[in-house]
Amino acid sequence: MGNLSQASHVKDFDPSQNLNGEEPAEWVTPLSSFKPADWIPPSLKDMELHEDRMYDPDYSLVFVHEDSWAKLIEWSSTSKQLRMGPSMFTSELAARVMGPTEWLQNHEIDAMMYLFTERTSLRRWFPNKVAFMTCMFSNQMKYSFEEFRKDKKKFKVTGLLQQYGIGELPAHGRTRQMWDLDVNRMYVPLNVGKHWISMCVNFVTRSIEVFDCEGMKHNKSVEPFAALIPRIVKAVQNSSSQQLNVKKYTISYAPMSLLNKSGSDCGVYALKHIECHLLGLDFSLVNDDNIREARQKIAYYLWEAANDHVLVSRMAQFTPPKTFSNPIVEL
């Protein structure tokens, strides 16, 4: 596909691109299968040298080296699809991730949660005793909470909820680690209307910390997790569960500057806030000034992982989960 820029816009490239006065045209970097006859791929020209950027505090979160970027662009000129956990990494998915005006969807969110899982499982990231859920999990929790509210005394943790609690789900990157025994904390992406947030469930402190780039409160949306997670923990720990408390987990919100001025970067922030929290990095390292770089870093993360021989081998050994009757609600 040639060279694609981190600071480029191809006029008339994609009718779905909508620019306004606040969105600099040079940041629109299309990667779709729609290519007009006069389309010429632009080139990556970093404003700063790698040597200058590598000591910046946001380096690991947003910077992609030019040589690495070229490999992604070479792939994007083909129609080759790559398996990435529960998702397929395609040029269309890469286009959404790179935006800059595209809202992230379940596929790319779940692909990154799978990558986070594998990085910790393989000890490529130091933190351990940690789990990562998917959008499907969040949807299932919403549905199960409605069932729970109908009759709290008769509600039982079975099927899918039980499988999540013992680490059989998510099936891609299956860990078989039990909540609150093998896992101390868990990260969850959550869609609240037309907005993405993320959160960290801490089994030790019995708390949920919410990360929202716009600094809003979402108690109603988070309540299903605060109410059901302690019940799932109790249910999966068998005989020892008799002494476990099913009191709701407490909910708090990470202090956050008002971000996401584009209105479409919330999914990127949700993922990057998980990464920052897990690795002990300050949330302020990802902001509206470098969020577009962060998008490109995610695209490269996914391409790199989809070509990682170790991960490709692990994905090839995937076995589908058992079938349960629990309804699953899609976004």
C-alpha positions as CSV (number, residue, x, y, z in Angstrom):
1,M,0.0,0.0,0.0
2,G,3.0,2.2,0.1
3,N,3.6,4.6,2.9
4,L,0.9,5.9,5.2
5,S,1.3,9.0,7.3
6,Q,0.6,9.8,10.9
7,A,-0.2,13.3,9.6
8,S,-2.0,12.9,6.3
9,H,-5.4,13.3,4.6
10,V,-6.3,12.1,1.1
11,K,-8.9,14.3,-0.4
12,D,-12.1,12.5,-1.5
13,F,-10.7,9.2,-0.2
14,D,-13.7,8.1,1.8
15,P,-17.2,9.7,1.6
16,S,-17.7,8.7,5.3
17,Q,-15.0,11.0,6.5
18,N,-16.5,14.1,8.0
19,L,-14.2,17.0,8.9
20,N,-15.2,20.0,10.9
21,G,-13.3,23.1,11.8
22,E,-11.8,21.5,14.9
23,E,-10.5,18.4,13.1
24,P,-7.2,19.1,11.2
25,A,-7.4,17.5,7.8
26,E,-3.9,16.2,8.0
27,W,-4.9,13.7,10.8
28,V,-7.4,11.7,8.6
29,T,-5.6,8.5,7.8
30,P,-7.9,6.2,5.8
31,L,-7.2,2.5,5.6
32,S,-10.2,1.1,3.8
33,S,-10.7,-1.1,0.8
34,F,-12.3,1.8,-1.1
35,K,-9.5,3.3,-3.2
36,P,-10.3,5.9,-5.9
37,A,-8.3,5.8,-9.1
38,D,-6.2,8.7,-8.2
39,W,-5.4,7.6,-4.6
40,I,-1.8,7.9,-3.6
41,P,-0.8,6.6,-0.2
42,P,1.0,9.2,1.8
43,S,4.2,8.5,3.9
44,L,5.0,8.4,7.5
45,K,7.2,11.3,8.5
46,D,7.6,11.6,12.2
47,M,8.0,15.2,13.4
48,E,10.7,13.9,15.9
49,L,13.3,11.3,15.6
50,H,13.0,8.0,17.5
51,E,16.0,9.0,19.6
52,D,14.2,12.2,20.6
53,R,10.9,10.5,21.5
54,M,12.2,7.4,23.3
55,Y,12.8,9.2,26.6
56,D,9.3,10.9,26.6
57,P,7.0,9.5,29.3
58,D,4.3,8.7,26.8
59,Y,6.7,6.8,24.5
60,S,5.5,3.2,25.3
61,L,1.8,4.2,25.0
62,V,1.7,6.1,21.7
63,F,4.9,5.9,19.7
64,V,5.4,3.7,16.6
65,H,8.8,3.5,15.0
66,E,8.8,4.3,11.3
67,D,10.2,0.8,10.4
68,S,7.5,-0.9,12.3
69,W,4.8,1.4,10.8
70,A,6.0,0.5,7.3
71,K,5.3,-3.2,8.0
72,L,1.7,-2.4,9.0
73,I,1.2,-0.3,5.9
74,E,2.7,-3.0,3.6
75,W,0.1,-5.5,5.0
76,S,-2.7,-3.0,4.7
77,S,-2.2,-2.9,0.9
78,T,-3.4,-6.6,0.7
79,S,-6.8,-8.1,1.5
80,K,-5.2,-10.6,3.9
81,Q,-7.2,-11.1,7.1
82,L,-5.4,-12.0,10.3
83,R,-6.8,-13.8,13.3
84,M,-6.6,-11.8,16.5
85,G,-8.2,-13.7,19.3
86,P,-12.0,-13.4,19.0
87,S,-11.7,-10.9,16.1
88,M,-10.4,-10.8,12.5
89,F,-7.8,-8.0,11.9
90,T,-8.8,-6.5,8.6
91,S,-8.0,-3.2,6.8
92,E,-11.5,-2.1,7.7
93,L,-10.9,-2.7,11.4
94,A,-7.5,-1.0,11.2
95,A,-9.3,2.0,9.6
96,R,-11.7,2.3,12.5
97,V,-8.9,2.1,15.0
98,M,-6.8,4.7,13.3
99,G,-9.7,7.0,12.8
100,P,-9.5,9.7,13.8
101,T,-13.2,10.2,13.7
102,E,-14.3,6.6,14.0
103,W,-16.0,5.2,17.1
104,L,-14.4,1.9,18.2
105,Q,-16.6,-1.2,18.0
106,N,-16.7,-4.5,19.9
107,H,-14.3,-6.3,17.6
108,E,-11.3,-4.1,18.2
109,I,-12.1,-3.7,21.9
110,D,-12.2,-7.5,22.4
111,A,-9.1,-8.0,20.3
112,M,-7.2,-5.7,22.6
113,M,-8.6,-7.3,25.7
114,Y,-7.4,-10.7,24.3
115,L,-3.9,-9.2,23.7
116,F,-3.8,-7.9,27.2
117,T,-4.7,-11.4,28.5
118,E,-1.9,-13.0,26.5
119,R,0.7,-10.5,27.5
120,T,0.1,-11.2,31.1
121,S,-0.3,-14.9,30.7
122,L,3.1,-15.1,28.8
123,R,4.6,-12.7,31.4
124,R,5.5,-10.3,28.7
125,W,4.0,-7.8,31.1
126,F,5.0,-8.1,34.7
127,P,1.6,-7.8,36.5
128,N,0.0,-11.1,37.2
129,K,-3.1,-12.5,38.9
130,V,-5.1,-10.3,36.6
131,A,-8.0,-11.0,34.2
132,F,-9.4,-9.2,31.2
133,M,-13.1,-9.4,30.2
134,T,-14.8,-8.7,26.9
135,C,-17.7,-6.8,25.6
136,M,-19.7,-10.0,25.6
137,F,-19.1,-10.4,29.3
138,S,-20.4,-6.9,30.0
139,N,-23.5,-7.6,27.9
140,Q,-24.1,-10.8,29.8
141,M,-23.8,-9.0,33.1
142,K,-26.4,-6.5,32.0
143,Y,-28.8,-9.3,31.1
144,S,-28.2,-11.3,34.2
145,F,-28.7,-8.3,36.4
146,E,-32.2,-7.9,35.0
147,E,-32.9,-11.5,35.9
148,F,-31.4,-10.9,39.4
149,R,-33.7,-8.0,40.0
150,K,-36.8,-10.0,39.2
151,D,-36.2,-12.4,42.1
152,K,-33.0,-11.9,44.1
153,K,-33.6,-14.8,46.5
154,K,-34.1,-17.3,43.7
155,F,-31.3,-16.0,41.5
156,K,-28.5,-18.5,41.0
157,V,-25.1,-18.2,39.4
158,T,-25.0,-20.8,36.7
159,G,-24.0,-21.3,33.0
160,L,-22.0,-18.4,31.5
161,L,-21.6,-16.4,34.7
162,Q,-20.1,-19.5,36.4
163,Q,-17.8,-20.1,33.5
164,Y,-16.5,-16.5,33.7
165,G,-15.9,-16.9,37.4
166,I,-13.6,-20.0,36.9
167,G,-11.7,-18.6,34.0
168,E,-13.2,-20.8,31.3
169,L,-14.5,-17.6,29.6
170,P,-13.5,-15.5,27.8
171,A,-12.7,-18.6,25.6
172,H,-9.9,-16.8,23.6
173,G,-7.0,-16.6,26.0
174,R,-8.7,-19.0,28.4
175,T,-6.9,-18.8,31.7
176,R,-8.8,-21.2,34.0
177,Q,-8.0,-18.9,36.9
178,M,-10.7,-18.4,39.5
179,W,-11.8,-15.0,40.6
180,D,-10.6,-13.9,44.0
181,L,-8.3,-16.9,44.4
182,D,-6.0,-16.9,41.3
183,V,-7.1,-13.4,40.2
184,N,-6.8,-10.3,42.3
185,R,-8.1,-7.8,39.9
186,M,-10.0,-7.7,36.6
187,Y,-10.4,-5.2,33.8
188,V,-13.7,-4.7,32.0
189,P,-14.7,-2.6,29.0
190,L,-18.2,-1.2,29.2
191,N,-20.5,0.5,26.7
192,V,-22.8,3.1,28.2
193,G,-25.1,4.2,25.4
194,K,-22.9,5.8,22.8
195,H,-19.8,6.0,25.0
196,W,-17.1,3.6,26.1
197,I,-15.7,3.5,29.6
198,S,-13.6,0.8,31.4
199,M,-13.1,-0.3,35.0
200,C,-10.9,-2.3,37.3
201,V,-12.6,-4.8,39.6
202,N,-10.4,-5.3,42.7
203,F,-11.3,-8.6,44.5
204,V,-9.1,-7.8,47.4
205,T,-10.6,-4.4,48.3
206,R,-14.0,-5.4,47.0
207,S,-14.2,-2.3,44.9
208,I,-14.7,-1.1,41.3
209,E,-12.8,1.8,40.0
210,V,-14.3,3.4,36.9
211,F,-12.3,5.1,34.1
212,D,-14.2,7.6,32.0
213,C,-12.4,10.1,29.8
214,E,-15.2,12.6,30.2
215,G,-15.3,12.4,33.9
216,M,-19.0,11.3,34.1
217,K,-20.6,9.1,36.7
218,H,-22.3,5.8,35.6
219,N,-23.5,4.2,38.8
220,K,-26.6,2.7,37.2
221,S,-24.5,1.1,34.4
222,V,-21.9,-0.2,36.9
223,E,-24.4,-1.5,39.4
224,P,-24.8,-4.9,37.7
225,F,-21.1,-5.6,38.3
226,A,-21.1,-4.3,41.9
227,A,-24.1,-6.5,42.7
228,L,-23.3,-9.7,40.8
229,I,-19.5,-10.1,41.0
230,P,-19.5,-10.9,44.8
231,R,-22.2,-13.5,44.1
232,I,-20.2,-15.1,41.3
233,V,-17.2,-15.2,43.5
234,K,-19.2,-16.9,46.2
235,A,-20.7,-19.4,43.8
236,V,-17.5,-20.6,42.2
237,Q,-15.6,-21.1,45.4
238,N,-17.7,-24.1,46.4
239,S,-17.5,-25.1,50.1
240,S,-15.4,-22.2,51.3
241,S,-18.0,-19.8,49.8
242,Q,-20.3,-20.1,52.8
243,Q,-18.3,-17.5,54.6
244,L,-18.0,-15.1,51.7
245,N,-19.9,-11.8,51.8
246,V,-22.2,-10.9,48.9
247,K,-22.5,-7.3,49.8
248,K,-22.1,-5.0,46.8
249,Y,-18.6,-3.8,45.8
250,T,-18.0,-0.1,46.3
251,I,-17.8,2.1,43.2
252,S,-15.3,5.0,42.8
253,Y,-14.2,7.0,39.8
254,A,-10.6,7.8,38.8
255,P,-10.0,11.6,38.7
256,M,-10.0,12.6,35.1
257,S,-9.5,15.8,33.1
258,L,-12.2,16.5,30.6
259,L,-11.0,14.7,27.5
260,N,-12.4,13.3,24.2
261,K,-13.1,16.7,22.6
262,S,-13.5,14.8,19.3
263,G,-16.4,12.8,20.7
264,S,-15.1,9.6,19.1
265,D,-12.0,8.7,21.0
266,C,-13.7,7.2,24.1
267,G,-13.0,3.6,23.1
268,V,-9.3,4.4,22.7
269,Y,-9.2,6.1,26.1
270,A,-11.0,3.1,27.6
271,L,-8.3,0.8,26.4
272,K,-5.4,3.1,27.2
273,H,-6.7,3.7,30.7
274,I,-6.6,0.0,31.3
275,E,-3.1,-0.2,30.0
276,C,-2.0,2.7,32.2
277,H,-3.7,1.4,35.3
278,L,-2.3,-2.1,34.8
279,L,1.3,-0.8,34.3
280,G,1.2,1.9,37.0
281,L,1.4,4.7,34.5
282,D,-0.3,8.1,35.0
283,F,-3.6,8.5,33.1
284,S,-2.5,12.0,32.0
285,L,0.1,10.5,29.7
286,V,-2.7,9.9,27.2
287,N,-4.6,13.0,26.3
288,D,-6.2,14.8,23.4
289,D,-2.8,16.0,22.2
290,N,-1.6,12.4,21.5
291,I,-4.8,10.4,21.3
292,R,-4.4,10.0,17.5
293,E,-0.9,8.6,18.0
294,A,-2.5,6.3,20.6
295,R,-4.9,5.1,17.9
296,Q,-2.0,4.2,15.6
297,K,-0.2,2.4,18.4
298,I,-3.3,0.2,19.0
299,A,-3.4,-0.6,15.3
300,Y,0.2,-1.6,15.3
301,Y,-0.2,-3.6,18.5
302,L,-2.9,-5.6,16.8
303,W,-1.0,-6.2,13.6
304,E,2.1,-7.1,15.5
305,A,0.2,-9.6,17.7
306,A,-1.6,-11.2,14.8
307,N,1.8,-12.0,13.3
308,D,3.4,-13.1,16.5
309,H,4.4,-16.8,16.1
310,V,3.7,-17.6,19.7
311,L,0.3,-16.1,19.7
312,V,-0.5,-17.6,16.3
313,S,0.3,-21.0,17.7
314,R,-1.8,-20.4,20.8
315,M,-4.8,-19.2,18.7
316,A,-4.5,-22.3,16.5
317,Q,-5.1,-24.4,19.6
318,F,-8.3,-22.6,20.4
319,T,-11.2,-24.8,21.5
320,P,-14.8,-23.4,21.6
321,P,-16.5,-23.1,25.0
322,K,-19.3,-25.3,26.1
323,T,-22.8,-24.3,25.0
324,F,-25.2,-22.9,27.5
325,S,-28.8,-21.8,27.3
326,N,-28.1,-18.3,28.8
327,P,-29.2,-15.6,26.3
328,I,-26.4,-13.4,25.3
329,V,-27.2,-9.8,24.2
330,E,-25.2,-8.2,21.5
331,L,-24.6,-4.4,21.2
